[in-house]
Amino acid sequence: MVLLVLIAFTFFTALNPSVFLSLLNLQNIALASPEIGIIALAMMLAMLTGGIDLSLVSIANLSAIAMSTLYATVAADNPAMAEELMPVLILVGIAVGLVGGLINGFLISYVGITPILATLGTMQIYNGIAIAWTGGRTLYGSPESLTVIGQATVAGIPVLFVMFVLVAIAIGVVINKTPVGLKIQLQGANPIAARYSGINSHVVLMSTYVVAGLLGGLGGVFFLARNPTASADYGASYVLLVIVIAVLGGTNPNGGFATVSGVVLATLTLQIVSSGFTAIRLSSSEYAIAQGVILIVVMVADQVTWRRRRRRAPTRARVLASRT
């Protein structure tokens, strides 16, 4: 993934160095990455269990809409008080994500609905709620302190990107260093073996989708911090994008394996490609085509690698048997 980031960066730099290497463009790449990356991490968790969560972007939008509505309501009566509401607004946004994750987790872990169908249904429900809530309009309003955080930098690096990296580190620690993370990986690798090993699949799946929902709610906070508006259709193209990022980052779509660092680097790679397409004046539809091509290429490469390993496995087994 590091090599892929360097290749993408070098390629688009060579095509238009004056635009692509500008400080503004580099900061825009780092500023746009967190809101996509945080949802990609949530998608990675769902895919790690062998599932998927198509409702994450809808949860993030609903989170941002709830925050913006609450702020606008309070600001209409008491503008001074509204500016002090930032911690409460963030908690509200995360709470919306928690509720969304709880619903997804219940449908998948206890009712037994296939993840892709369960989250497709909840995605439609959350989208419908958002449209009915906003009347199809874009909502305007966010605490100035939240907007300041969204625009602030540390040593030239956007604060939102630093927060994204910290969240990624925390998720990486949970997956790789805790019993919960091991159970999630085992659940995705072999659900039957996990059940016979004493792992409560219902609890593991519920916990995973709740955490994914929380990350989706945090994504809504990032949405509103970067751009003080909220709408039902914001980030409509993100659903495919976060799946591409998760798979490109090394997540096994069948479950059992994922790397947080890979997802972070894949987020940067796709954002570099997006920025590069803008620099050379290609359209968003052409970028959407590129996303699909990248996803197919990665999946084909993954299948080819898996089949090669499968063919080599009997040969290695015979060699070891002959040595013994």
VENTAUR-V503204 format. One record per residue. RES is the residue in one letter. OMEGA is omega in degrees with one decimal (999 if undefined). NEAR is the number of other ideal C-beta (glycine too) atoms within 12 Angstrom. D_CENTER is the distance of its C-alpha to the mean C-alpha in Angstrom with 2 decimals. Layout:
# VENTAUR-V503204
((RES/OMEGA/NEAR/D_CENTER) (RES/OMEGA/NEAR/D_CENTER))
This chain:
# VENTAUR-V503204
((M/176.6/27/17.10) (V/179.0/17/19.14) (L/-180.0/11/21.72) (L/175.9/27/19.39) (V/-179.5/27/18.21) (L/179.4/16/21.93) (I/179.9/18/23.00) (A/-179.3/33/20.71) (F/-179.3/28/21.77) (T/-177.5/17/25.40) (F/-176.8/22/25.51) (F/173.7/31/24.46) (T/179.7/23/26.54) (A/-178.1/16/29.51) (L/-178.3/23/29.12) (N/-174.2/20/29.09) (P/-175.5/17/29.45) (S/-179.5/15/30.73) (V/-172.1/21/27.70) (F/-176.8/29/24.89) (L/178.8/22/26.26) (S/-179.0/16/26.92) (L/-179.6/15/25.65) (L/-179.1/18/24.21) (N/179.5/26/22.14) (L/177.4/27/20.84) (Q/177.7/26/19.95) (N/177.1/26/18.22) (I/-179.8/35/15.99) (A/-178.3/34/15.15) (L/-178.3/33/14.88) (A/-175.7/34/12.54) (S/-173.2/43/10.05) (P/-175.6/39/8.83) (E/175.2/44/7.67) (I/-176.1/46/5.56) (G/-177.3/46/4.78) (I/177.0/52/4.34) (I/176.5/52/1.97) (A/175.3/52/1.84) (L/177.4/50/4.21) (A/177.5/54/4.78) (M/177.7/51/5.20) (M/179.7/51/7.10) (L/179.2/51/9.10) (A/-179.2/47/10.09) (M/178.9/43/11.11) (L/177.9/49/12.88) (T/-176.8/48/15.19) (G/-179.5/33/15.95) (G/177.9/44/14.21) (I/178.9/38/11.36) (D/-178.8/53/9.90) (L/-174.4/38/10.58) (S/-171.5/50/11.01) (L/-179.8/53/7.71) (V/178.1/46/8.47) (S/176.5/44/12.02) (I/179.6/54/11.57) (A/178.6/54/10.20) (N/179.4/48/13.19) (L/176.5/50/15.53) (S/-179.9/51/14.76) (A/179.6/52/15.61) (I/178.7/44/18.59) (A/-179.8/40/19.92) (M/-177.8/45/19.86) (S/179.5/44/21.52) (T/179.9/31/24.06) (L/-179.8/33/25.08) (Y/-177.9/39/25.54) (A/179.9/28/27.58) (T/-179.6/20/29.70) (V/-177.9/24/30.62) (A/179.9/25/31.12) (A/-178.5/13/33.59) (D/-175.2/13/35.84) (N/-177.0/13/35.25) (P/-178.7/17/33.41) (A/-179.7/12/34.14) (M/-177.8/17/32.67) (A/-179.0/27/29.49) (E/179.3/22/28.68) (E/-174.1/18/28.97) (L/-172.3/30/26.44) (M/179.1/28/23.28) (P/179.6/17/22.78) (V/179.9/21/23.51) (L/179.4/41/21.13) (I/177.9/32/18.21) (L/177.9/21/19.34) (V/179.3/30/19.63) (G/179.2/45/16.09) (I/178.6/34/14.81) (A/176.3/28/17.56) (V/177.0/41/16.42) (G/178.9/46/13.05) (L/179.8/29/15.33) (V/178.2/29/17.57) (G/178.9/48/15.03) (G/177.9/43/13.81) (L/179.4/29/17.53) (I/178.5/35/18.45) (N/-178.1/49/15.99) (G/179.5/38/17.09) (F/-178.7/23/20.70) (L/-175.9/31/20.73) (I/-172.0/41/19.29) (S/-175.5/31/21.00) (Y/176.8/19/24.26) (V/176.5/19/24.97) (G/178.2/14/23.84) (I/177.2/22/22.12) (T/-175.1/18/20.16) (P/-176.3/37/16.37) (I/179.1/24/15.98) (L/179.5/21/18.90) (A/-176.7/32/18.13) (T/172.3/40/14.69) (L/177.5/25/16.24) (G/-179.9/24/18.97) (T/175.6/38/17.06) (M/179.1/35/14.98) (Q/178.9/18/18.47) (I/-178.7/24/19.78) (Y/176.9/40/17.20) (N/179.6/33/17.69) (G/177.5/19/21.41) (I/-178.8/25/21.49) (A/180.0/39/19.79) (I/178.7/21/22.32) (A/-179.1/15/25.20) (W/-174.8/25/24.27) (T/-174.6/27/24.21) (G/-179.0/13/26.78) (G/-178.4/15/24.65) (R/173.7/19/25.13) (T/179.0/22/22.98) (L/179.6/32/23.31) (Y/177.1/20/24.28) (G/178.0/31/24.39) (S/177.5/39/22.71) (P/179.9/33/24.46) (E/179.9/21/25.65) (S/177.3/22/24.64) (L/177.5/36/20.93) (T/178.1/27/21.35) (V/177.6/19/23.21) (I/-180.0/30/20.40) (G/-178.7/30/18.07) (Q/-175.6/20/20.80) (A/177.7/22/22.11) (T/173.6/21/22.15) (V/-175.9/16/23.32) (A/179.1/11/25.44) (G/-179.7/15/23.96) (I/-179.9/21/20.32) (P/-179.7/31/18.33) (V/179.4/27/17.95) (L/178.9/39/14.37) (F/177.0/38/13.59) (V/178.6/22/15.72) (M/178.0/31/13.97) (F/179.2/39/10.55) (V/179.2/29/12.61) (L/176.6/22/14.36) (V/179.2/34/11.47) (A/178.1/37/10.44) (I/179.5/19/14.18) (A/178.4/23/14.49) (I/178.6/38/12.00) (G/178.2/26/13.90) (V/-179.3/15/17.13) (V/-176.6/28/16.45) (I/-170.6/35/15.65) (N/-171.6/21/18.50) (K/-177.5/15/21.06) (T/176.3/16/21.32) (P/179.8/17/22.89) (V/179.3/27/19.95) (G/178.4/27/17.70) (L/178.6/21/20.60) (K/178.7/32/20.99) (I/179.4/41/17.42) (Q/179.5/35/18.04) (L/177.7/30/21.49) (Q/179.4/38/20.43) (G/-177.0/36/18.30) (A/-177.9/23/21.02) (N/-176.6/20/23.92) (P/-178.1/27/23.81) (I/178.0/13/27.61) (A/178.9/17/28.31) (A/179.8/27/25.93) (R/179.8/18/27.92) (Y/176.3/11/31.22) (S/177.8/17/30.11) (G/179.0/13/30.01) (I/177.9/27/26.25) (N/-176.0/20/25.65) (S/-179.6/31/23.05) (H/-178.7/24/22.90) (V/-178.8/23/22.01) (V/-179.1/36/19.44) (L/178.4/43/17.58) (M/-179.8/30/18.02) (S/-177.9/34/16.77) (T/-177.9/45/13.60) (Y/173.7/49/12.69) (V/178.3/34/13.95) (V/177.1/41/11.75) (A/177.4/51/8.63) (G/176.4/45/10.42) (L/177.7/41/11.21) (L/175.3/48/7.79) (G/176.1/55/7.52) (G/176.4/45/10.97) (L/174.9/45/10.32) (G/176.3/49/8.06) (G/175.7/50/11.35) (V/178.5/48/13.35) (F/177.1/47/11.80) (F/-173.8/43/12.53) (L/178.9/46/16.03) (A/-178.1/41/16.64) (R/-177.4/39/16.13) (N/-172.2/28/18.00) (P/175.1/30/20.28) (T/178.7/28/20.01) (A/178.1/40/18.27) (S/-176.6/32/18.63) (A/-175.1/31/17.80) (D/-180.0/22/16.77) (Y/177.6/32/14.67) (G/-177.3/36/11.86) (A/-178.4/19/13.40) (S/-175.4/24/12.49) (Y/-176.6/42/8.71) (V/177.1/36/8.84) (L/-175.3/32/10.52) (L/-177.0/38/8.81) (V/174.6/45/5.34) (I/177.6/39/8.02) (V/-178.9/41/10.10) (I/-178.7/45/8.03) (A/-178.8/46/7.68) (V/178.9/39/11.36) (L/-179.5/43/12.51) (G/175.1/41/11.43) (G/178.2/29/13.80) (T/176.6/43/12.21) (N/-178.6/28/15.10) (P/178.3/32/14.44) (N/176.9/22/17.47) (G/173.5/30/16.17) (G/-178.5/26/17.74) (F/175.7/29/16.22) (A/175.9/43/13.14) (T/179.6/28/13.08) (V/179.3/40/10.88) (S/177.9/26/12.96) (G/179.1/32/12.42) (V/177.9/44/8.65) (V/180.0/39/9.67) (L/177.7/31/12.54) (A/175.5/43/10.97) (T/178.0/45/8.89) (L/-179.1/37/12.41) (T/-178.9/39/14.11) (L/178.2/43/12.56) (Q/175.1/41/13.10) (I/178.2/37/16.55) (V/178.5/39/17.26) (S/179.3/36/16.42) (S/178.3/35/18.63) (G/177.4/33/21.17) (F/177.3/28/21.51) (T/-178.9/24/22.21) (A/-179.8/30/24.67) (I/171.5/22/26.59) (R/170.5/13/26.46) (L/-172.6/20/24.71) (S/178.3/13/23.35) (S/178.1/16/19.92) (S/177.0/12/21.15) (E/175.4/18/21.91) (Y/177.2/28/18.44) (A/176.0/24/17.18) (I/179.6/19/19.82) (A/177.8/28/18.67) (Q/179.5/33/15.13) (G/179.1/20/16.99) (V/179.8/18/19.43) (I/-179.6/29/17.02) (L/-179.6/29/15.43) (I/-178.8/19/19.03) (V/179.9/18/20.36) (V/-179.7/31/17.90) (M/177.6/23/18.65) (V/179.2/15/22.34) (A/179.3/18/22.41) (D/179.1/22/20.84) (Q/178.8/18/23.50) (V/178.8/14/26.25) (T/-179.4/16/25.47) (W/-179.2/18/25.41) (R/176.9/13/28.72) (R/179.4/13/30.34) (R/-179.8/14/29.57) (R/178.6/14/30.93) (R/-177.9/13/34.11) (R/-175.6/14/34.63) (A/178.2/14/34.29) (P/179.1/12/37.77) (T/179.0/14/39.37) (R/179.8/14/38.17) (A/179.1/14/39.34) (R/179.2/12/42.77) (V/179.5/12/43.09) (L/178.8/11/42.40) (A/-179.2/10/44.85) (S/-179.4/9/47.52) (R/-179.7/8/47.21) (T/999/7/47.80))
